[in-house]
Amino acid sequence: MKNRTILSALFCPFLLMITLAGNAQDTARITKNALKFADDLVKADAYGATYADWSAYADLAPASVLKFYGGKEGYIKRVSLGRLRTTSAIQESNPDLKMLLLEAKNDQWQCVIRLSRYFHKPDQSEYHLVTYLIGQSKDEGETWKLFDVNYNSVANIIYIFPEIIDDIPLQESVVSAQ
């Protein structure tokens, strides 16, 4: 009995370390996948001058978001019109994407990614946009559906994306002059 207690005391921390290491690897993989899909969304947004690019953008959105806007066409119209206010007059550097929150609940993963980018208007004034992408994965983080809070208000998110985890902190997008 004493030997079993000693073995348990030695073995349990080892199992805990293996479990924590496995979870850290899973979280790192899931974060990497989410950021890759976010980058795809950003690229489709940046090159959204053609319908094919806007279609690719809409394909990355959750079904509930498309439904809220009356389907893919309605969503594309909303985003392409909203994008006009932050379209740059010159070629800009790539946006910065940063994972702020990654959470698993109810057989899905959700995340909030901070997107920061600069843009210029025709008068050469520089502006800084900080917005947030909300993501959802229903396949253990392999694929992601995302949408940009910039084209919506945070107050409407619960109607646009009813599956959102209740305690995800959201902020409105901000555009500031530099």
PyMOL commands that set and color helices and strands:
alter all, ss='L'
color gray80, all
select helices_A, chain A and resi 2-46+51-59+63-68+72-86+149-151+154-160
alter helices_A, ss='H'
color red, helices_A
select strands_A, chain A and resi 96-105+108-120+126-137+145-148+174-177
alter strands_A, ss='S'
color yellow, strands_A
deselect
rebuild
show_as cartoon
